[in-house]
Amino acid sequence: MEFLRNRAKTFVVLGWVFFAVSIPICLSISVGAGISRFYFPTHPGATLNAFDARASNLVLVAGALAAVASSIALALKFRATASLLVLVTWGAAVAGTQVARSFVKPGPEYFERHVGSEVFFVPWQYVPAGPGASVREISNENGFSAALCLPSLKGRAENDCTFIRQLSVLPDGESIADFDLENWRKHRIEMSPGPDRSGYQSFSLSYTAQPGGPTRIQHYLARLNPDGQLTRLVVCRLEDEKSCRHHALVGKYWLGYDAGLSEADDALDRKLAALIELWRRK
C-alpha cells in the first residue's frame, strides 16, 4: 500500500494518459466494427463486431471514470485509493473484455431455409440482407431468396461479384407465387396472344391501374409444355429486353431472377438448380 500512496500522482497521470490514448483507438474500433456489422449483417463475424463496438465504448467510459475518480480521490488525500482506481479499472477493462470476447460465438455459416417440406442450408455469402437488417437464422417461410452474381453464380462476398442479383426459389404450386406468376394464373384467360418472340409465345394484358384511369398493357413471354402448362415466364420492364424478370420451372421449384432476355436460358436454369441442390439437406 505504501507504494500505491507514494506513486499516486504517477498513477493518476497515467490514468489520464491511458484515457487520452484510448479515445482514438476505441473510436476507430467502434466505428469500424459498427460499419462492418451494419453493412454485412450475415457475416459470421457480425457477432464479434457487435461485441467489439460495445466493448470499445465501455472501455472508453471506464477510462474516463477512472481518470476523473482517481483525480478526485487524490485531491481528497485518498492516495492509495486513487492508484487502485486506475489499476483496477484498466486491468478489469483490458483483461475483462478479452475474456468476455472469447465467449462470443461467431454467427452462422449457413442459414436454414424451407421450400415445402425440404430444408436448405444457404451459405452466408448468398443470404440477402440490406444494411442494418436483422436476418433470421432459421426461416419458416415457404420459399427463400439468395443474392448472387450471374452467370458466375458467385456469392456477393466474393471480390469479383459486383453486380448482385436476387434469386427467388418457390415451390411449384398454385397456392404460392410471386407477383408475375400470380398475375399470369389470375388473368391468363384475359390475355391476348401475339406473335412469337425469341422462342417465346407472347401475350398481352390490358388493364387500368385505377377506375377511369388510362389503359395500360403488360406483355408476357411464355413457354408452355405440350399440356399447355407454363414452364417459363418472362416479363420485361419498360419494354427493355435488358431488364427482364425470368421465372423458370426447374423440377419442383420456380426460380425467379433478373437478367436480359438473351442472358437467361435453360443452361443457366440448370446451373442455378444445381447450386440450390448443393444447399438442400439430403
Summary of the structure (lengths in Angstrom):
residues: 282
radius of gyration: 29.7
end to end distance: 66.5
largest distance: 97.9
contacts: 811
relative contact order: 0.09
helix: 44%
strand: 27%
